[in-house]
Amino acid sequence: MDCTMVKPGVECVFMTKKGCSFNGGTCHQIVEECDGCNRSSGFPGGWYCAACPDPSLKWKAGKCNMATHVKDVNKTKTGKVNPLKASKRGGR
């Protein structure tokens, strides 16, 4: 059903015939950490996230899993190599 509260014309799963069924009766605006995300959209009432109705809950436990502007840095650990096993592998 299309949102008629804060995001007019956008499909919303929380919208019912009685109005918005989300906690508080409306979606919440994006938080500071969401600046630069491709999922945030501007509407007459402010900037809102297209992926979740309350972005502050996504950032509460760390990085938002829906954020498009945050890059995941994978650290490669170089562990100890057993020289005996390495020499056996090299001989194959």
Order of alpha helices (4+ residues) and beta strands (2+ residues): beta-beta-beta-beta-alpha-alpha
